[in-house]
Amino acid sequence: MNDRMRKWLEKRSNEKYLPAYQAFISVYPFGLEDLDGEIWEDVEGYEGLYEVSNFGRVKSFAKSRKGRILTPSFEKTGYTRVILSKDCDHKKFSIHRLVAMAFVPNPEDKPEVNHIDGNKLNNYFENLEWVTTSENQKHSLKIGIAKEGAEHPDAKFTPEQVRYIREVCKINDPEYSAGALARKFNVGRTAILNVFYGRTYKNID
């Protein structure tokens, strides 16, 4: 383990981060020895400079003919990224996207890469698939990564308030119209109508 990774672990050595780190380090050793079944391909656009493996490791040949395994950065979003350099131009890339570009067919030219098991540290090629934005969002909801409705951190209403609005809202009633309820909850009229017509908070009966 190199110094950078050790410092990263020391800063985050608590119950929240440690399991994720341990899971990651188990599939991302920094030795040059190939893992069992590991295959390497050139990174598109960086041929001869960088290679990515089907396990999600990235190797640089910029300073050594033998190469060295790059230390990824860990983003707040949970993804791992590496910086690739060419002709004094430095760019940051998501590792899962590099793996997918090299090892996962994309015949329909879909724009996003999804982690099938929901673990953003698991960049093994069989855990990745190309998806549309809609497919990505639906998958996140299905496996419980993304929150919707009242469970979303930016939700304007509690489940009880959603049920109340749907029960009492009457379009032409001065006391319970969308406008009156909007003033009551200090939100816009559209937010009330979206709740009433079921366009939002669809997970609440």
N, C-alpha and C positions, 0 to 999 in steps of 0.2 A: 504494500500500500504506500503510495507516495505522500509527501508532506501535505499537498493541497487537499487530497482526499481525507487524510487524517484530521486536518483542521476542520473540514466540513463536518465530519462525524462528531468531533468534540463540541461544536457549536449546537449540534442537533441531537445529542445523545440523550433523548428522553423517550417516553413511551410513544409519543406521536410519530417521531421520525425514525427511530431505531429499527422497527420491523421492516419498514420500506427500504432502508439502507441495506439491511442484511439480505433482503430478497434481491436487491440489485447487485450487490457485490458478489453474490453466489453465481451470477451469470455474466459478470463483467470483471473477471480477473485482469490484472494489468501485466501479467507475464506474456512474453511473446509466443509461448507455446500454444499451438492451436488446441481448441476445445474439441472434444469428441464429436465428429460430424461437422466441424466448422468449415465454411466455404467463404472465400474472399473474392470480392469483385471491385473493380475500379469505381470510384465515385464519379458519376457522370459530370463531365466538365473539368475534372481534376485528375485525369488519367496520369499515372506515374507519380502522383503526389500523395494521394490518399486512397485507401481502400476501406470498404465496409464489409462486415461479415454477416452471415445469416443469423448470427446470435446477437447482433446489434453492437458489436465492438467496432471501433474506428481506428485505423492505423495510419500514421503519418510517415512519409519517407523524405520529408523536407530536410532533415538534419542527419539522417542515418540511412545507409543502404539496407540495413536489417529492419529498419522501421521501429516505431515505438507506438504503444497503445495510448491514444489520447484520453485525458481525463475530462469527462463531460461536466458541464455545469448543470445545476439543478434549478429549474425555474419555479416561480411561485405557482405556476399552473400545474406543476407536477411532472412536466416533461423534462427529458434530458436533451441537452444540446451540445454541439461542438462548434468551434470556430475553425473554418478552413481558410487558408490563405493562398493567393495566387497573384503574381505580379503586383505585390504590395497592396492587394485588395483583400480585406478581411470580411468574411461573411459568416453569420451564425446559422446553423442548420439543426433542425430537430432530427435526432437519431432515428426515430421510427420512420420518418419520411425518407431518409437515405436508404434504410433497409428495404422499404417498400418499393422504391424506385429501382433497386437492384435485383430484388428477388420475388416481388409479388406482381403478377400480371395485372394489367389495367386496360382490358380491351374496350371498355366503355368510356375511357378517359374521365373517370370520376376524380373530383378535385381534392378530396380529403382522405386521410388515413385514420382508421379506427383501431383501437386496441380491443380485440374481441372479448378478453376476460376482464376488461375495465382497469387493469393494472398498467399505468403509464410507464412503469419502469421495465415492463416485460416487452422488450423490443425484438423478441424472437420472431422470425419471418412468418411462422405459421400462426402467430397471434395477431397478425395484422391483415387488414383488408381495406381496399379502396371503397369509399362510400360518397354519397352526396351529402350535402349539409343536412338535409332533412333526415336521411338515414342515420347520420351520426347522432343527431339530437334524439331521435326515437330510441336508438340503442342505449344512450345514456340514461334515459328515463326508465327503460325496461329493466336495466340491471341496477338501478338505484343510485347512479352517480349524480345525475342532475335532479334537481328538485323542481316541482311545478306547483302552481296554485298557491295555497296558503303555506306550503312548506318552503317556498322560495324565500331567500333572505330579504328580497325587496318587496314582498307581498304587502298590499295595502290593507287587506282584510283578513280576519281570523275566520276559521270555518263557521263559527257561530254567526258572525256578521254576514257571511255569504248566504247562509240559509235564511237569515232574517230578511235580507234584501230581496231574495227571490220570493219570499212568502208575502211580504207587505207591499212591494212596489206596484203602484198602479199609475199608469201613464198620465191620466187626466185628474188624478186626485191631488189637490193642493198640499196635503199633508204628507202624502207618501209618493209623490211623483219622483222621477229621476233627479230633477233639480233640487227638490226638498231633501232627498236622501244624500245628495252630493254635499249639500251644505252641512248636514248632520255629521257626515264622516270626513268633512274637509277634503274632498277629492273633486275631480272634474265629473261632470254629468256623464261623459262617455264611459268613465270607469264603472259607474253604476249600471248603465245600460249593458255593458259587456258582461257584467256579472248576471244581470237579470236574464239576458238572452242565452247565457251559457257559453259565450265566446271565450271567457276566461274562467279559471277555477273549475275546469272540466272534471277534475278528480274528486269533487265534492258533490255528493248527492243532495 
